[in-house]
């Protein structure tokens, strides 16, 4: 999981964390914990983030599934 890329993407787009969290139906604190790797994102939350930030399939895979792809490739 590349949470730094996700944080940079959020900053690049300029959507406040509170807005993203509200649209996802979670608290801002919970979102920060997920963004900092303290909690995992659920599949439904990943889909929400992708919709809110308009992430491409490549970005989605890079941010959320890069570790799994690397394991398969090796």
N, C-alpha and C positions, 0 to 999 in steps of 0.2 A: 504494500500500500504506500503510495507516495503522497503523504499528507501535505508536504511542503508545496508540491505542485498545486494541490487543491487550494491551499491558503493563498498562493500567488494568483490563482485564477479568480478567486473571490475578490481579492484586492484589485486585480486588473479590471474586472467588470464593474466593481464599485457598489455592489449590493451589500447593505449592512447585514452583519451576522444576525441581528435580531429579526430582520425581515425574512431571511432564509429559514431561521428556526421557526418563526411563526407559520410560514407556508408549509413547513414539514410537520407541524403540530407537536413540536418539542420545545422545551425551554432553551433559552440562550445558554445557560450553564451546561445543560446536557450536550448541546451542539459543540461548545468549546471542548468538553471532555472527549468527545468523539474526534474532533479536529486535532486534539493533542495526543491521540492514541490511547487515552485512558479507558475508552469504551469502544466497542465495535459498531460500525454502521450496519443496520439491518438492510436487507435487500430492498424493501419498500422505501427506505430513507435514501438509498443510493439512487433509486429511480427518481425520487423527488428532486434530489440535488441536480441530477443530470437534466431534468426538465427545467428547473429554475435557472440554472446557469447556462442552459443550452449547450451542454457538452457534446462533443462528437463521440462516436463509438470508440475511436482511438483514445480519446482523453479518458473516457470511462474505464476502459481496460487498463490504461496506464496508471490512473490514480488508484483504482480499487482492486485490480486483479493482477498487477504486475508480478507480485511474489508468486502467485499460483502459476502464471505463465512461465516464469523462470524455472520453477520446479519441474514442470512438464518438459521443458526444453532440455534440461540437464538430465 
